[in-house]
Structures are given as C-alpha cells and as structure tokens.
Amino acid sequence: MTRKEFVKACGLLGISVPFQSMFASCNKEIVEISDFTGSVMIIGAGAAGMASAHFLAQKGIDFQILEASNTYGGRMKHTTSFVDFPIPLGAEWLHVAESELANIVNNTSTQISTQFEAYQAQGQVAYFEEGNLSYANISDDFGNDFIDKKFINSSWLGFFEEYILPDISSKINFDTPIVSIDYQGDKVIATDNSGQTYEADKLIVTAPLKILQEGAIAFTPQLPSSHQNAIQDAPVWGGIKVFLEFSEKFYPLYLSFPDSETSVGQRVYYDAAYGQNSASNVLGLVALGAQANQYQELTGDAQRDFILNELDTVFNSLASQTYIKHIVQNWDDEPYIHSAYLADNAASNISSRLSKSIEEKIYFAGEAYTQEDDWGGVHNATRSARDVVNEFT
Ligand SMILES: Cc1cc2nc3c(=O)[nH]c(=O)nc-3n(C[C@H](O)[C@H](O)[C@H](O)COP(=O)(O)OP(=O)(O)OC[C@H]3O[C@@H](n4cnc5c(N)ncnc54)[C@H](O)[C@@H]3O)c2cc1C
C-alpha cells in the first residue's frame, strides 16, 4: 500500500495521518553522553529545532538555536485568548500513540501529565453532498485504524512548553533570520539579515521546505543537485485554519464534503471543543492545498460571511443566527513559514532525499525531511530531529 492509498483508505481524517507509524514506531532512548565534542547551530525553533536542541542538551553538547521570528513553536502555534482552552492554530491532533510523547521527552524519570481525548467509534460524522446531509459513525466512515486524539486543555505547543522548552530556552536567539550558510571551511558559518555571523561545527536546518523553495537561505557551496531537485520538485500545500464560536452547538464531530479528501488538498469542519472541559462551542475549519484557496482569497467580513453562508446552507441558517466571533490563521501569510506542510501525495523519496546530510556538516530535520516513509506531522519532525542528532553523536 502506498502512502496515498493508505491516506485514501483512511478517508477524510487522513489529514496528516501517519503511514510508517502504522507499521513501526521509534522507541530508542538517547541519554548517553556523546563522544562528539564540537558545537551545533540549529536554524528554527519549531518542533524539529526544539527537539534537536533537547536531544543535544541531554547529551551535553554545545548548541544554539537561531530563530527568525520573535517566538518558538513554529507551526505548533496556539492562542489562549480566544476561549477558555488553547486553540491550536497549527498542529492540533496527536496522530500516533501517546508513547510518542515519552520518546520526545526521552527521560524515564519525567512523568508526562498531558491529557488526551480519543474519538468514540459511535461519534457522528456528517457528509454534505448536493444539498443532502447524511450521518455515519466515525468507525464506519474512517475505519477502525483511526487513532487521532485531541489534547485536553493543552496543545502540541503546550506539551513542548512544559517538557522541552525549560532545557533549551536560554539558547534560543530570536529575531535572527538566517539568510546565508557557508560550509566551505571546517566550520559552518551562518549569517543573519543584519550581517551578524554565527559559527559551529555542525548545522541543523529546520526552516520549512517552502522557505528553502523561495531561496530565502543561500548556501555556499550550493546544495548538491539531489537536494536542489527535491526542493524544487516538492509539492508543498498552503493552508488555513478558522475557529468560530457559536452560542449553540448545531454541528457534529466532523462535517465533510465531496472535496474533503483529494490529491490536491483537503478540508473539514470539526468540533474543536471536543473533549474540553468548557462550555464554549467552537467549530474549527482546516483547509489545505487547493481546498484552502476559496477561503484564503477572501479576508475580513467577506471571508467570515462566506464561511457562515457555507454553514448556513448545511445547517438551516443556524450558523449566522448563533455566531459570536471567529479567528483566522492563514499559514501562507505566516512570516518565515508561508505554507502548511509537504503535500500528502508527494513522492516519498522527496522527504528522504532531503533528510540526507551534506559533508558531515549540514543536516536537515523537520516535517519534510524525514528518514521514515511519512511526513507532515509534529511526530515526524521530532523523529527526524532524533535521527539527525543520532547521526553525528
Ligand atoms: C494547518 C496545519 C494543521 C496541522 N495539523 C497537524 C496536526 O493535527 N498534527 C500534527 O502532528 N501536525 C500537524 N501539522 C503539521 C505540524 O504543525 C508540523 O509538521 C510541525 O509543526 C513542523 O515542525 P518543523 O519544526 O518541521 O517546522 P516549523 O514548525 O515550521 O519550524 C521551523 C522554524 O524555522 C523558522 N525559520 C524559518 N526560516 C528561518 C530562517 N531563515 N532563519 C531562522 N529561522 C527560520 C520558523 O520561524 C519556524 O519557527 C499541521 C500544520 C498546519 C500548518
């Protein structure tokens, strides 16, 4: 079964569903002190950058993180000011077993208290086609392999803030967009947009693939042609998330459409407050690739009205009658990210080619640079971080 077939078999909720993780999981611990005595620079403080730093810290290795924006987390961004639980503006679901969190923390003496809510097999999924709304059980529509879980009163970012950030926060340089990397000599030299240089023995690049596609970072010498071709060939999806608060809950767990799962994109509305200890009714919309365009090309009131109208058509005007407020995260507009993730239907060799290190100096970690036959999720980003750190330590 190819990844694409697997995603299709999983139906709508194939949104970032793991493939390789169905067949293998990564359980190695890396707590030993390494023989490597050099220094490491990490570009980016998202999931892969923070996890790389955490694994290096555990091994007693000298590192610093160079982050372009003024905060950490990258595509794990959340907001705590919309309602009374964190709203995940990027990564939302845990697509793999909860034991993955222990793999990231990588310290058996740490008790992880993060709580999750799984979906019940009898949970209702609605399907809207040609004016008709029909309902099915999650298990009937998405199959019994569906294991996605929601964070309860937390998020992927919350997990990283609690268990990873304390080890590494003092080593993050914010507002430091790297514009060039010179790896001709023994040391790697990175230069930021104000001309300041940083030097180390090894460099881990975790900047999003879209940022590399845009040529925002110049490499000297140029990257090998295999990397350059993979970067240019990669289909990277854009994406948008919208969260709407309503005074009544008129919607089911998921609402899907005939174009909810295609080779060029996906979209779904879902109960974003599912499992939360909250009275707030919050409906989420996530749209990726081509399916995101219809929402991204609008802004402000026009965008809100388009969404309410779409929901009103399905739910007899209940959306506009009970609307309170909404929040939008358009990932194509997010500085230094400009994208959602490597498309689900990308050829699997793109991610694995990009995961190859260069001259034992340049390493890639992140959702789109994985040695496994899967990509796109936080778990993929952190597993690639572990692989990279293990490669040179
Ligand atoms: C809409 C959406 C929904 C998603 N849903 C899920 C989900 O439910 N579950 C899941 O597991 N995953 C989900 N994901 C994917 C998940 O968010 C990503 O796979 C993961 O967060 C990527 O981590 P990363 O470290 O590879 O990249 P990023 O988080 O993008 O981190 C890269 C960092 O590099 C920085 N950077 C960029 N350029 C430079 C530069 N030149 N110099 C210095 N720093 C730079 C950026 O500012 C950023 O902080 C979703 C993503 C999106 C967008």
The ligand as a Tripos MOL2 file, in Angstrom:
@<TRIPOS>MOLECULE
LIG
   53    58     1     0     0
SMALL
NO_CHARGES

@<TRIPOS>ATOM
      1 C1         -2.9130   23.9620    9.3350 C.3       1 LIG1
      2 C2         -1.9920   22.9160    9.8830 C.ar      1 LIG1
      3 C3         -2.5070   21.8340   10.5730 C.ar      1 LIG1
      4 C4         -1.6600   20.8550   11.0850 C.ar      1 LIG1
      5 N1         -2.1960   19.8330   11.8300 N.ar      1 LIG1
      6 C5         -1.3540   18.9600   12.4250 C.ar      1 LIG1
      7 C6         -1.8650   18.0060   13.3460 C.ar      1 LIG1
      8 O1         -3.0560   17.9670   13.6300 O.2       1 LIG1
      9 N2         -0.9870   17.1490   13.9250 N.ar      1 LIG1
     10 C7          0.3570   17.1720   13.6450 C.ar      1 LIG1
     11 O2          1.1190   16.3610   14.1820 O.2       1 LIG1
     12 N3          0.8680   18.0940   12.7890 N.ar      1 LIG1
     13 C8          0.0420   18.9780   12.1890 C.ar      1 LIG1
     14 N4          0.5360   19.9370   11.3760 N.ar      1 LIG1
     15 C9          1.9450   19.8890   10.9980 C.3       1 LIG1
     16 C10         2.8810   20.3840   12.1020 C.3       1 LIG1
     17 O3          2.4550   21.6250   12.5460 O.3       1 LIG1
     18 C11         4.2810   20.4750   11.5030 C.3       1 LIG1
     19 O4          4.6120   19.2200   10.9170 O.3       1 LIG1
     20 C12         5.3620   20.7830   12.5210 C.3       1 LIG1
     21 O5          4.9330   21.7070   13.4790 O.3       1 LIG1
     22 C13         6.5760   21.2740   11.7420 C.3       1 LIG1
     23 O6          7.6670   21.4650   12.6120 O.3       1 LIG1
     24 P1          9.0520   21.8910   11.9860 P.3       1 LIG1
     25 O7          9.9850   22.0620   13.1180 O.co2     1 LIG1
     26 O8          9.4180   20.9490   10.8930 O.co2     1 LIG1
     27 O9          8.8040   23.2920   11.2470 O.3       1 LIG1
     28 P2          8.2860   24.6840   11.8280 P.3       1 LIG1
     29 O10         7.3640   24.4960   12.9530 O.co2     1 LIG1
     30 O11         7.7960   25.4670   10.6770 O.co2     1 LIG1
     31 O12         9.6090   25.3550   12.4060 O.3       1 LIG1
     32 C14        10.5410   25.9820   11.5600 C.3       1 LIG1
     33 C15        11.0450   27.2440   12.2420 C.3       1 LIG1
     34 O13        12.0600   27.8100   11.4110 O.3       1 LIG1
     35 C16        11.9600   29.2170   11.4900 C.3       1 LIG1
     36 N5         12.6390   29.7770   10.3240 N.ar      1 LIG1
     37 C17        12.2230   29.8180    9.0450 C.ar      1 LIG1
     38 N6         13.1280   30.4030    8.2570 N.ar      1 LIG1
     39 C18        14.1630   30.7350    9.0520 C.ar      1 LIG1
     40 C19        15.4070   31.3840    8.8300 C.ar      1 LIG1
     41 N7         15.7530   31.8060    7.6160 N.pl3     1 LIG1
     42 N8         16.2420   31.5850    9.8890 N.ar      1 LIG1
     43 C20        15.8950   31.1840   11.1340 C.ar      1 LIG1
     44 N9         14.7200   30.5630   11.3950 N.ar      1 LIG1
     45 C21        13.8690   30.3420   10.3770 C.ar      1 LIG1
     46 C22        10.4690   29.4750   11.5320 C.3       1 LIG1
     47 O14        10.1630   30.7420   12.0570 O.3       1 LIG1
     48 C23         9.9810   28.3190   12.4150 C.3       1 LIG1
     49 O15         9.9090   28.6930   13.7720 O.3       1 LIG1
     50 C24        -0.2740   20.9530   10.8880 C.ar      1 LIG1
     51 C25         0.2540   22.0610   10.2180 C.ar      1 LIG1
     52 C26        -0.5930   23.0420    9.7310 C.ar      1 LIG1
     53 C27         0.0060   24.2410    9.0540 C.3       1 LIG1
@<TRIPOS>BOND
     1     1     2 1
     2     2     3 ar
     3     2    52 ar
     4     3     4 ar
     5     4     5 ar
     6     4    50 ar
     7     5     6 ar
     8     6     7 ar
     9     6    13 1
    10     7     8 2
    11     7     9 ar
    12     9    10 ar
    13    10    11 2
    14    10    12 ar
    15    12    13 ar
    16    13    14 ar
    17    14    15 1
    18    14    50 ar
    19    15    16 1
    20    16    17 1
    21    16    18 1
    22    18    19 1
    23    18    20 1
    24    20    21 1
    25    20    22 1
    26    22    23 1
    27    23    24 1
    28    24    25 2
    29    24    26 1
    30    24    27 1
    31    27    28 1
    32    28    29 2
    33    28    30 1
    34    28    31 1
    35    31    32 1
    36    32    33 1
    37    33    34 1
    38    33    48 1
    39    34    35 1
    40    35    36 1
    41    35    46 1
    42    36    37 ar
    43    36    45 ar
    44    37    38 ar
    45    38    39 ar
    46    39    40 ar
    47    39    45 ar
    48    40    41 1
    49    40    42 ar
    50    42    43 ar
    51    43    44 ar
    52    44    45 ar
    53    46    47 1
    54    46    48 1
    55    48    49 1
    56    50    51 ar
    57    51    52 ar
    58    52    53 1
@<TRIPOS>SUBSTRUCTURE
     1 LIG1         1 GROUP 0 **** ****
